[in-house]
Amino acid sequence: MDNAYKIKKEKEEKAKSLLDSIDTYLLKKLDITLPKEEKVVSFEVSSSDVFGG
């Protein structure tokens, strides 16, 4: 029984690894390059701060 649990755990780990890498694999096979994410910085200023009231 312990051996069966060990085999099951190994197969689950392998399946997780394959699922985690499928996006990269498909993008590479389909020759798709995703744009790089840009961090956008924004600021919020209330009108009372601008007009002094």
C-alpha distance matrix in Angstrom:
0.0 3.8 5.4 5.1 6.4 8.7 10.0 10.6 12.4 14.4 15.5 16.6 18.5 20.1 21.1 22.6 24.5 25.9 26.9 28.6 30.6 31.6 34.9 36.1 35.3 37.2 40.1 40.5 40.3 42.8 45.0 45.1 46.1 45.8 48.6 47.9 47.7 50.9 50.9 53.8 55.6 57.7 59.8 61.1 64.5 66.0 69.6 70.8 69.8 71.7 74.8 74.8 74.6
3.8 0.0 3.8 5.4 5.2 6.2 8.7 9.8 10.6 12.4 14.3 15.3 16.6 18.5 19.9 21.1 22.7 24.5 25.7 27.0 29.0 30.4 33.6 34.6 34.0 36.1 38.8 39.1 39.2 41.8 43.7 43.8 44.6 44.2 46.8 45.9 45.8 48.8 48.8 51.7 53.4 55.6 57.7 59.1 62.5 64.2 67.8 68.9 67.7 69.7 72.8 72.8 72.7
5.4 3.8 0.0 3.8 5.4 5.0 6.2 8.5 9.8 10.6 12.4 14.2 15.4 16.6 18.3 20.0 21.2 22.7 24.3 25.8 27.4 28.7 32.1 32.9 32.0 34.2 37.0 37.0 36.9 39.7 41.6 42.0 42.9 42.8 45.7 44.9 45.0 48.2 48.5 51.5 53.4 55.8 58.1 59.6 63.1 64.9 68.5 69.8 68.5 70.3 73.5 73.7 73.7
5.1 5.4 3.8 0.0 3.8 5.4 5.2 6.1 8.6 9.9 10.6 12.2 14.3 15.4 16.4 18.3 20.0 21.1 22.4 24.2 26.0 26.9 30.3 31.4 30.4 32.3 35.3 35.6 35.3 37.9 40.1 40.4 41.5 41.3 44.2 43.7 43.8 47.0 47.4 50.3 52.3 54.5 56.9 58.3 61.8 63.5 67.0 68.4 67.3 69.1 72.2 72.5 72.4
6.4 5.2 5.4 3.8 0.0 3.8 5.5 5.0 6.1 8.6 9.8 10.4 12.2 14.2 15.1 16.3 18.3 19.9 20.8 22.3 24.5 25.7 28.8 30.0 29.5 31.4 34.2 34.6 34.7 37.1 39.2 39.2 40.0 39.5 42.3 41.5 41.4 44.5 44.6 47.4 49.3 51.5 53.7 55.1 58.6 60.2 63.8 65.1 64.0 65.8 68.9 69.1 69.0
8.7 6.2 5.0 5.4 3.8 0.0 3.8 5.4 5.2 6.2 8.7 9.9 10.7 12.4 14.3 15.4 16.7 18.5 20.0 21.2 23.0 24.6 27.7 28.5 27.9 30.2 32.9 33.0 33.2 35.9 37.7 37.9 38.5 38.3 41.0 40.1 40.2 43.2 43.5 46.5 48.4 50.8 53.1 54.7 58.2 60.1 63.6 65.0 63.6 65.4 68.7 68.8 69.0
10.0 8.7 6.2 5.2 5.5 3.8 0.0 3.8 5.4 5.1 6.2 8.6 9.9 10.6 12.2 14.2 15.4 16.6 18.3 20.0 21.4 22.6 26.0 26.8 25.8 28.0 30.9 30.9 30.8 33.5 35.5 35.9 36.9 36.9 39.8 39.2 39.6 42.8 43.4 46.4 48.6 51.0 53.5 55.2 58.8 60.7 64.1 65.7 64.4 66.0 69.2 69.6 69.8
10.6 9.8 8.5 6.1 5.0 5.4 3.8 0.0 3.8 5.5 5.2 6.2 8.7 9.9 10.5 12.3 14.2 15.3 16.4 18.2 20.2 21.1 24.3 25.6 24.8 26.6 29.5 30.0 29.9 32.3 34.5 34.6 35.6 35.3 38.2 37.7 37.8 41.1 41.5 44.4 46.5 48.8 51.3 52.7 56.3 58.1 61.5 63.1 62.0 63.6 66.8 67.2 67.2
12.4 10.6 9.8 8.6 6.1 5.2 5.4 3.8 0.0 3.8 5.5 5.1 6.2 8.6 9.8 10.5 12.3 14.3 15.3 16.4 18.6 20.1 23.1 24.1 23.8 25.9 28.5 29.0 29.3 31.7 33.6 33.5 34.1 33.6 36.3 35.5 35.4 38.6 38.8 41.8 43.8 46.1 48.5 50.0 53.6 55.4 59.0 60.4 59.2 60.8 64.1 64.4 64.5
14.4 12.4 10.6 9.9 8.6 6.2 5.1 5.5 3.8 0.0 3.8 5.5 5.2 6.2 8.6 9.9 10.6 12.4 14.3 15.4 16.9 18.5 21.8 22.4 21.7 24.1 26.7 26.8 27.1 29.8 31.5 31.7 32.4 32.3 35.1 34.4 34.7 37.9 38.5 41.6 43.8 46.3 48.9 50.7 54.3 56.3 59.8 61.4 60.0 61.5 64.8 65.2 65.5
15.5 14.3 12.4 10.6 9.8 8.7 6.2 5.2 5.5 3.8 0.0 3.8 5.4 5.0 6.1 8.6 9.8 10.5 12.2 14.1 15.5 16.4 19.9 20.9 19.9 21.9 24.8 25.0 24.9 27.5 29.5 29.8 30.9 30.9 33.9 33.6 34.0 37.4 38.1 41.2 43.5 46.0 48.7 50.4 54.1 56.0 59.4 61.2 59.9 61.3 64.6 65.2 65.4
16.6 15.3 14.2 12.2 10.4 9.9 8.6 6.2 5.1 5.5 3.8 0.0 3.8 5.4 5.0 6.1 8.6 9.8 10.4 12.1 14.3 15.4 18.4 19.8 19.4 21.2 23.9 24.6 24.8 27.0 29.0 28.8 29.7 29.2 32.1 31.6 31.7 35.0 35.5 38.4 40.7 43.0 45.6 47.1 50.8 52.7 56.1 57.8 56.6 58.0 61.3 61.8 62.0
18.5 16.6 15.4 14.3 12.2 10.7 9.9 8.7 6.2 5.2 5.4 3.8 0.0 3.8 5.4 5.1 6.2 8.7 9.9 10.5 12.5 14.4 17.3 18.1 18.0 20.3 22.6 23.0 23.8 26.2 27.7 27.5 28.0 27.6 30.3 29.5 29.7 32.9 33.4 36.5 38.7 41.3 43.9 45.6 49.3 51.4 54.8 56.5 55.1 56.5 59.8 60.3 60.7
20.1 18.5 16.6 15.4 14.2 12.4 10.6 9.9 8.6 6.2 5.0 5.4 3.8 0.0 3.8 5.4 5.1 6.2 8.7 9.9 10.8 12.4 15.7 16.3 15.5 17.9 20.5 20.6 20.9 23.6 25.3 25.5 26.3 26.4 29.4 28.9 29.5 32.9 33.9 37.0 39.5 42.1 45.0 46.9 50.6 52.8 56.1 58.0 56.5 57.7 61.1 61.8 62.3
21.1 19.9 18.3 16.4 15.1 14.3 12.2 10.5 9.8 8.6 6.1 5.0 5.4 3.8 0.0 3.8 5.4 5.1 6.1 8.6 10.0 10.6 13.9 15.3 14.5 16.2 19.1 19.7 19.8 22.1 24.1 24.1 25.2 25.0 28.1 28.0 28.4 31.9 32.9 35.9 38.5 40.9 43.8 45.5 49.2 51.2 54.5 56.5 55.2 56.4 59.7 60.5 60.8
22.6 21.1 20.0 18.3 16.3 15.4 14.2 12.3 10.5 9.9 8.6 6.1 5.1 5.4 3.8 0.0 3.8 5.4 5.1 6.0 8.7 10.0 12.7 14.1 14.3 16.1 18.3 19.3 20.1 22.1 23.8 23.2 23.8 23.2 26.0 25.5 25.6 29.0 29.7 32.7 35.1 37.5 40.3 42.0 45.7 47.8 51.1 53.0 51.7 52.9 56.2 57.0 57.3
24.5 22.7 21.2 20.0 18.3 16.7 15.4 14.2 12.3 10.6 9.8 8.6 6.2 5.1 5.4 3.8 0.0 3.8 5.5 5.1 6.4 8.8 11.5 12.0 12.1 14.6 16.6 17.0 18.0 20.4 21.7 21.5 21.9 21.7 24.5 23.9 24.5 27.8 28.8 32.0 34.5 37.2 40.1 42.2 45.9 48.2 51.5 53.4 51.9 53.0 56.4 57.2 57.8
25.9 24.5 22.7 21.1 19.9 18.5 16.6 15.3 14.3 12.4 10.5 9.8 8.7 6.2 5.1 5.4 3.8 0.0 3.8 5.4 5.3 6.2 9.6 10.4 9.6 11.8 14.4 14.8 15.2 17.6 19.3 19.4 20.4 20.5 23.7 23.7 24.6 28.2 29.6 32.6 35.4 38.1 41.2 43.2 46.9 49.2 52.3 54.5 53.1 54.0 57.4 58.4 58.9
26.9 25.7 24.3 22.4 20.8 20.0 18.3 16.4 15.3 14.3 12.2 10.4 9.9 8.7 6.1 5.1 5.5 3.8 0.0 3.8 5.4 5.3 8.0 10.0 10.0 11.2 13.7 15.0 15.6 17.2 19.2 18.6 19.5 19.1 22.2 22.3 22.7 26.3 27.6 30.4 33.2 35.6 38.7 40.5 44.2 46.3 49.5 51.6 50.4 51.3 54.6 55.7 56.1
28.6 27.0 25.8 24.2 22.3 21.2 20.0 18.2 16.4 15.4 14.1 12.1 10.5 9.9 8.6 6.0 5.1 5.4 3.8 0.0 3.8 5.8 7.3 8.5 9.8 11.6 13.0 14.3 15.8 17.4 18.6 17.7 17.9 17.2 20.0 19.6 19.9 23.4 24.5 27.5 30.2 32.8 35.8 37.8 41.5 43.8 47.0 49.1 47.7 48.6 52.0 53.0 53.5
30.6 29.0 27.4 26.0 24.5 23.0 21.4 20.2 18.6 16.9 15.5 14.3 12.5 10.8 10.0 8.7 6.4 5.3 5.4 3.8 0.0 3.8 5.7 5.6 6.3 8.8 10.3 10.9 12.4 14.5 15.5 15.1 15.6 15.6 18.6 18.5 19.5 23.1 24.7 27.9 30.8 33.6 36.8 39.0 42.8 45.2 48.3 50.6 49.0 49.7 53.2 54.3 55.1
31.6 30.4 28.7 26.9 25.7 24.6 22.6 21.1 20.1 18.5 16.4 15.4 14.4 12.4 10.6 10.0 8.8 6.2 5.3 5.8 3.8 0.0 3.8 5.5 5.0 6.1 8.5 9.8 10.4 12.0 13.9 13.5 14.8 14.9 18.4 19.0 20.1 23.9 25.7 28.6 31.8 34.3 37.6 39.7 43.4 45.7 48.7 51.1 49.8 50.3 53.7 55.0 55.7
34.9 33.6 32.1 30.3 28.8 27.7 26.0 24.3 23.1 21.8 19.9 18.4 17.3 15.7 13.9 12.7 11.5 9.6 8.0 7.3 5.7 3.8 0.0 3.8 5.4 5.3 6.1 8.5 10.0 10.6 12.0 10.7 11.6 11.3 14.7 15.5 16.6 20.3 22.4 25.1 28.4 30.9 34.3 36.4 40.1 42.5 45.3 47.9 46.6 46.9 50.3 51.7 52.5
36.1 34.6 32.9 31.4 30.0 28.5 26.8 25.6 24.1 22.4 20.9 19.8 18.1 16.3 15.3 14.1 12.0 10.4 10.0 8.5 5.6 5.5 3.8 0.0 3.8 5.6 5.3 6.1 8.6 10.0 10.4 9.7 10.1 10.5 13.8 14.3 16.1 19.7 22.0 25.1 28.3 31.1 34.6 37.0 40.7 43.3 46.1 48.7 47.1 47.4 50.8 52.3 53.2
35.3 34.0 32.0 30.4 29.5 27.9 25.8 24.8 23.8 21.7 19.9 19.4 18.0 15.5 14.5 14.3 12.1 9.6 10.0 9.8 6.3 5.0 5.4 3.8 0.0 3.8 5.6 5.2 6.1 8.6 9.8 10.3 11.8 13.1 16.6 17.6 19.6 23.3 25.7 28.7 32.0 34.8 38.3 40.6 44.3 46.9 49.7 52.3 50.8 51.0 54.4 55.9 56.9
37.2 36.1 34.2 32.3 31.4 30.2 28.0 26.6 25.9 24.1 21.9 21.2 20.3 17.9 16.2 16.1 14.6 11.8 11.2 11.6 8.8 6.1 5.3 5.6 3.8 0.0 3.8 5.4 5.1 6.0 8.3 8.4 10.8 12.0 15.8 17.4 19.3 23.0 25.6 28.3 31.8 34.3 37.8 40.0 43.7 46.1 48.7 51.5 50.2 50.2 53.6 55.3 56.1
40.1 38.8 37.0 35.3 34.2 32.9 30.9 29.5 28.5 26.7 24.8 23.9 22.6 20.5 19.1 18.3 16.6 14.4 13.7 13.0 10.3 8.5 6.1 5.3 5.6 3.8 0.0 3.8 5.6 5.2 5.9 5.0 7.0 8.4 12.2 14.0 16.3 19.9 22.7 25.3 28.9 31.5 35.1 37.4 41.1 43.6 46.2 49.0 47.6 47.4 50.8 52.6 53.6
40.5 39.1 37.0 35.6 34.6 33.0 30.9 30.0 29.0 26.8 25.0 24.6 23.0 20.6 19.7 19.3 17.0 14.8 15.0 14.3 10.9 9.8 8.5 6.1 5.2 5.4 3.8 0.0 3.8 5.5 4.9 6.3 7.9 10.4 13.9 15.4 18.2 21.6 24.5 27.4 30.9 33.7 37.4 39.9 43.5 46.2 48.8 51.6 50.0 49.8 53.2 55.0 56.2
40.3 39.2 36.9 35.3 34.7 33.2 30.8 29.9 29.3 27.1 24.9 24.8 23.8 20.9 19.8 20.1 18.0 15.2 15.6 15.8 12.4 10.4 10.0 8.6 6.1 5.1 5.6 3.8 0.0 3.8 5.4 7.8 10.6 13.2 16.8 18.8 21.4 24.9 27.9 30.6 34.1 36.8 40.5 42.9 46.5 49.1 51.5 54.4 53.0 52.8 56.1 58.0 59.0
42.8 41.8 39.7 37.9 37.1 35.9 33.5 32.3 31.7 29.8 27.5 27.0 26.2 23.6 22.1 22.1 20.4 17.6 17.2 17.4 14.5 12.0 10.6 10.0 8.6 6.0 5.2 5.5 3.8 0.0 3.8 5.5 9.1 11.5 15.1 17.6 20.2 23.6 26.7 29.1 32.7 35.2 38.9 41.1 44.7 47.2 49.5 52.5 51.2 50.8 54.1 56.1 57.1
45.0 43.7 41.6 40.1 39.2 37.7 35.5 34.5 33.6 31.5 29.5 29.0 27.7 25.3 24.1 23.8 21.7 19.3 19.2 18.6 15.5 13.9 12.0 10.4 9.8 8.3 5.9 4.9 5.4 3.8 0.0 3.8 6.6 9.9 13.0 15.5 18.5 21.6 25.0 27.4 31.1 33.7 37.4 39.9 43.4 46.1 48.3 51.3 49.8 49.3 52.7 54.7 55.9
45.1 43.8 42.0 40.4 39.2 37.9 35.9 34.6 33.5 31.7 29.8 28.8 27.5 25.5 24.1 23.2 21.5 19.4 18.6 17.7 15.1 13.5 10.7 9.7 10.3 8.4 5.0 6.3 7.8 5.5 3.8 0.0 3.8 6.4 9.7 12.4 15.2 18.4 21.7 24.0 27.6 30.1 33.9 36.3 39.8 42.4 44.6 47.7 46.2 45.7 49.1 51.1 52.3
46.1 44.6 42.9 41.5 40.0 38.5 36.9 35.6 34.1 32.4 30.9 29.7 28.0 26.3 25.2 23.8 21.9 20.4 19.5 17.9 15.6 14.8 11.6 10.1 11.8 10.8 7.0 7.9 10.6 9.1 6.6 3.8 0.0 3.8 6.5 9.0 12.1 15.1 18.5 20.9 24.5 27.2 30.9 33.6 37.0 39.8 42.1 45.0 43.4 42.9 46.3 48.3 49.6
45.8 44.2 42.8 41.3 39.5 38.3 36.9 35.3 33.6 32.3 30.9 29.2 27.6 26.4 25.0 23.2 21.7 20.5 19.1 17.2 15.6 14.9 11.3 10.5 13.1 12.0 8.4 10.4 13.2 11.5 9.9 6.4 3.8 0.0 3.8 6.4 8.8 12.1 15.3 17.6 21.3 23.8 27.6 30.1 33.6 36.3 38.7 41.6 40.0 39.6 43.0 45.0 46.2
48.6 46.8 45.7 44.2 42.3 41.0 39.8 38.2 36.3 35.1 33.9 32.1 30.3 29.4 28.1 26.0 24.5 23.7 22.2 20.0 18.6 18.4 14.7 13.8 16.6 15.8 12.2 13.9 16.8 15.1 13.0 9.7 6.5 3.8 0.0 3.8 6.4 8.9 12.5 14.5 18.2 20.8 24.6 27.2 30.6 33.5 35.7 38.7 37.0 36.4 39.9 41.8 43.2
47.9 45.9 44.9 43.7 41.5 40.1 39.2 37.7 35.5 34.4 33.6 31.6 29.5 28.9 28.0 25.5 23.9 23.7 22.3 19.6 18.5 19.0 15.5 14.3 17.6 17.4 14.0 15.4 18.8 17.6 15.5 12.4 9.0 6.4 3.8 0.0 3.8 6.3 9.7 12.4 15.9 18.9 22.5 25.5 28.9 31.9 34.4 37.1 35.2 34.8 38.4 40.1 41.6
47.7 45.8 45.0 43.8 41.4 40.2 39.6 37.8 35.4 34.7 34.0 31.7 29.7 29.5 28.4 25.6 24.5 24.6 22.7 19.9 19.5 20.1 16.6 16.1 19.6 19.3 16.3 18.2 21.4 20.2 18.5 15.2 12.1 8.8 6.4 3.8 0.0 3.8 6.5 9.3 12.7 15.6 19.3 22.1 25.6 28.5 31.1 33.8 31.9 31.8 35.4 37.0 38.3
50.9 48.8 48.2 47.0 44.5 43.2 42.8 41.1 38.6 37.9 37.4 35.0 32.9 32.9 31.9 29.0 27.8 28.2 26.3 23.4 23.1 23.9 20.3 19.7 23.3 23.0 19.9 21.6 24.9 23.6 21.6 18.4 15.1 12.1 8.9 6.3 3.8 0.0 3.7 6.2 9.5 12.6 16.3 19.3 22.6 25.8 28.3 30.9 28.9 28.6 32.2 33.8 35.4
50.9 48.8 48.5 47.4 44.6 43.5 43.4 41.5 38.8 38.5 38.1 35.5 33.4 33.9 32.9 29.7 28.8 29.6 27.6 24.5 24.7 25.7 22.4 22.0 25.7 25.6 22.7 24.5 27.9 26.7 25.0 21.7 18.5 15.3 12.5 9.7 6.5 3.7 0.0 3.8 6.5 9.8 13.3 16.4 19.8 23.0 25.7 28.1 25.9 26.0 29.6 31.0 32.5
53.8 51.7 51.5 50.3 47.4 46.5 46.4 44.4 41.8 41.6 41.2 38.4 36.5 37.0 35.9 32.7 32.0 32.6 30.4 27.5 27.9 28.6 25.1 25.1 28.7 28.3 25.3 27.4 30.6 29.1 27.4 24.0 20.9 17.6 14.5 12.4 9.3 6.2 3.8 0.0 3.8 6.5 10.1 13.1 16.5 19.6 22.2 24.7 22.7 22.6 26.2 27.7 29.2
55.6 53.4 53.4 52.3 49.3 48.4 48.6 46.5 43.8 43.8 43.5 40.7 38.7 39.5 38.5 35.1 34.5 35.4 33.2 30.2 30.8 31.8 28.4 28.3 32.0 31.8 28.9 30.9 34.1 32.7 31.1 27.6 24.5 21.3 18.2 15.9 12.7 9.5 6.5 3.8 0.0 3.8 6.9 10.3 13.5 16.9 19.6 21.8 19.5 19.6 23.3 24.5 26.2
57.7 55.6 55.8 54.5 51.5 50.8 51.0 48.8 46.1 46.3 46.0 43.0 41.3 42.1 40.9 37.5 37.2 38.1 35.6 32.8 33.6 34.3 30.9 31.1 34.8 34.3 31.5 33.7 36.8 35.2 33.7 30.1 27.2 23.8 20.8 18.9 15.6 12.6 9.8 6.5 3.8 0.0 3.8 6.8 10.0 13.3 15.9 18.3 16.3 16.3 19.9 21.3 22.8
59.8 57.7 58.1 56.9 53.7 53.1 53.5 51.3 48.5 48.9 48.7 45.6 43.9 45.0 43.8 40.3 40.1 41.2 38.7 35.8 36.8 37.6 34.3 34.6 38.3 37.8 35.1 37.4 40.5 38.9 37.4 33.9 30.9 27.6 24.6 22.5 19.3 16.3 13.3 10.1 6.9 3.8 0.0 3.8 6.6 10.0 12.8 14.9 12.7 13.0 16.6 17.8 19.2
61.1 59.1 59.6 58.3 55.1 54.7 55.2 52.7 50.0 50.7 50.4 47.1 45.6 46.9 45.5 42.0 42.2 43.2 40.5 37.8 39.0 39.7 36.4 37.0 40.6 40.0 37.4 39.9 42.9 41.1 39.9 36.3 33.6 30.1 27.2 25.5 22.1 19.3 16.4 13.1 10.3 6.8 3.8 0.0 3.8 6.6 9.7 11.8 10.2 10.9 14.2 15.4 16.3
64.5 62.5 63.1 61.8 58.6 58.2 58.8 56.3 53.6 54.3 54.1 50.8 49.3 50.6 49.2 45.7 45.9 46.9 44.2 41.5 42.8 43.4 40.1 40.7 44.3 43.7 41.1 43.5 46.5 44.7 43.4 39.8 37.0 33.6 30.6 28.9 25.6 22.6 19.8 16.5 13.5 10.0 6.6 3.8 0.0 3.7 6.5 8.3 6.5 7.2 10.5 11.6 12.7
66.0 64.2 64.9 63.5 60.2 60.1 60.7 58.1 55.4 56.3 56.0 52.7 51.4 52.8 51.2 47.8 48.2 49.2 46.3 43.8 45.2 45.7 42.5 43.3 46.9 46.1 43.6 46.2 49.1 47.2 46.1 42.4 39.8 36.3 33.5 31.9 28.5 25.8 23.0 19.6 16.9 13.3 10.0 6.6 3.7 0.0 3.8 5.4 5.4 6.7 8.9 9.9 10.0
69.6 67.8 68.5 67.0 63.8 63.6 64.1 61.5 59.0 59.8 59.4 56.1 54.8 56.1 54.5 51.1 51.5 52.3 49.5 47.0 48.3 48.7 45.3 46.1 49.7 48.7 46.2 48.8 51.5 49.5 48.3 44.6 42.1 38.7 35.7 34.4 31.1 28.3 25.7 22.2 19.6 15.9 12.8 9.7 6.5 3.8 0.0 3.8 5.3 5.0 6.0 7.9 8.0
70.8 68.9 69.8 68.4 65.1 65.0 65.7 63.1 60.4 61.4 61.2 57.8 56.5 58.0 56.5 53.0 53.4 54.5 51.6 49.1 50.6 51.1 47.9 48.7 52.3 51.5 49.0 51.6 54.4 52.5 51.3 47.7 45.0 41.6 38.7 37.1 33.8 30.9 28.1 24.7 21.8 18.3 14.9 11.8 8.3 5.4 3.8 0.0 3.8 5.4 5.2 5.2 4.6
69.8 67.7 68.5 67.3 64.0 63.6 64.4 62.0 59.2 60.0 59.9 56.6 55.1 56.5 55.2 51.7 51.9 53.1 50.4 47.7 49.0 49.8 46.6 47.1 50.8 50.2 47.6 50.0 53.0 51.2 49.8 46.2 43.4 40.0 37.0 35.2 31.9 28.9 25.9 22.7 19.5 16.3 12.7 10.2 6.5 5.4 5.3 3.8 0.0 3.8 5.8 5.3 6.9
71.7 69.7 70.3 69.1 65.8 65.4 66.0 63.6 60.8 61.5 61.3 58.0 56.5 57.7 56.4 52.9 53.0 54.0 51.3 48.6 49.7 50.3 46.9 47.4 51.0 50.2 47.4 49.8 52.8 50.8 49.3 45.7 42.9 39.6 36.4 34.8 31.8 28.6 26.0 22.6 19.6 16.3 13.0 10.9 7.2 6.7 5.0 5.4 3.8 0.0 3.8 5.7 8.1
74.8 72.8 73.5 72.2 68.9 68.7 69.2 66.8 64.1 64.8 64.6 61.3 59.8 61.1 59.7 56.2 56.4 57.4 54.6 52.0 53.2 53.7 50.3 50.8 54.4 53.6 50.8 53.2 56.1 54.1 52.7 49.1 46.3 43.0 39.9 38.4 35.4 32.2 29.6 26.2 23.3 19.9 16.6 14.2 10.5 8.9 6.0 5.2 5.8 3.8 0.0 3.8 5.8
74.8 72.8 73.7 72.5 69.1 68.8 69.6 67.2 64.4 65.2 65.2 61.8 60.3 61.8 60.5 57.0 57.2 58.4 55.7 53.0 54.3 55.0 51.7 52.3 55.9 55.3 52.6 55.0 58.0 56.1 54.7 51.1 48.3 45.0 41.8 40.1 37.0 33.8 31.0 27.7 24.5 21.3 17.8 15.4 11.6 9.9 7.9 5.2 5.3 5.7 3.8 0.0 3.8
74.6 72.7 73.7 72.4 69.0 69.0 69.8 67.2 64.5 65.5 65.4 62.0 60.7 62.3 60.8 57.3 57.8 58.9 56.1 53.5 55.1 55.7 52.5 53.2 56.9 56.1 53.6 56.2 59.0 57.1 55.9 52.3 49.6 46.2 43.2 41.6 38.3 35.4 32.5 29.2 26.2 22.8 19.2 16.3 12.7 10.0 8.0 4.6 6.9 8.1 5.8 3.8 0.0
